[in-house]
Amino acid sequence: MKAKLNLTIDEQLLAQAKAYAAKKHSSVSELVENYFRTFVNKRSNKGIIELIEGLPRPETPEQEDLRKRYFEDNATKHGF
């Protein structure tokens, strides 16, 4: 359901907004509604650490020593 909203803005700015909306085959109301959606539906600004910590952990066999396996796999390749 739509609701009416009264705004008071500069006349020149309104004329520019109407011209822009006409070029985009839209209305000023649609422009304002879409603008409001950009900050109402804004995603959280999580940092890279929070995003990484939120990733699911890979399943690995608990008894496997990954460090030992790494060195065994690379022993012949790198000579250590």
C-alpha positions in Angstrom: 0.0 0.0 0.0 1.3 3.4 -1.0 1.2 6.5 1.2 1.5 10.2 0.3 4.5 12.2 1.5 4.8 16.0 1.2 8.3 17.3 0.6 9.6 20.9 0.4 12.6 21.3 -1.8 14.2 24.0 -3.9 12.2 24.8 -7.1 15.3 24.5 -9.4 16.2 21.2 -7.8 12.6 19.9 -8.4 12.8 21.0 -12.1 16.1 19.1 -12.5 14.7 16.0 -10.7 11.6 16.1 -13.0 13.8 16.3 -16.1 16.0 13.5 -14.8 12.9 11.3 -14.0 11.5 12.0 -17.5 14.8 10.9 -19.1 14.6 7.7 -17.1 10.9 7.1 -17.9 10.2 7.4 -14.2 8.6 9.8 -11.8 10.0 11.9 -9.0 8.1 9.8 -6.5 9.8 6.6 -7.8 13.2 8.3 -7.6 12.5 9.3 -4.0 11.2 5.8 -3.1 14.2 4.1 -4.7 16.5 6.5 -2.8 14.9 5.7 0.5 15.2 1.9 -0.3 19.0 2.3 -0.7 19.6 3.2 2.9 16.7 1.4 4.5 17.8 -1.9 3.0 21.5 -1.2 3.4 23.6 -4.2 4.2 25.6 -4.3 7.4 29.2 -3.1 7.1 31.0 -6.1 8.4 34.7 -6.1 8.1 36.7 -8.8 6.3 37.4 -10.6 9.6 33.8 -10.9 10.5 32.9 -12.2 7.0 35.7 -14.8 7.2 34.7 -15.9 10.7 31.1 -16.3 9.4 32.1 -18.8 6.7 31.4 -22.5 7.4 34.5 -24.5 8.5 35.7 -27.2 6.1 35.3 -30.8 7.4 38.6 -32.5 7.9 39.3 -35.7 9.6 40.3 -34.9 13.2 43.1 -37.4 13.4 44.9 -36.0 10.3 47.8 -33.8 11.0 47.6 -31.2 8.2 51.0 -29.7 8.9 52.7 -33.2 8.6 50.7 -33.9 5.4 51.8 -30.6 3.9 55.5 -31.3 4.5 55.1 -34.9 3.2 53.3 -33.7 0.0 55.9 -31.1 -0.7 59.1 -32.9 0.4 59.9 -34.2 -3.1 58.7 -31.1 -4.8 60.8 -28.6 -2.8 63.5 -31.0 -1.5 62.8 -30.6 2.2 
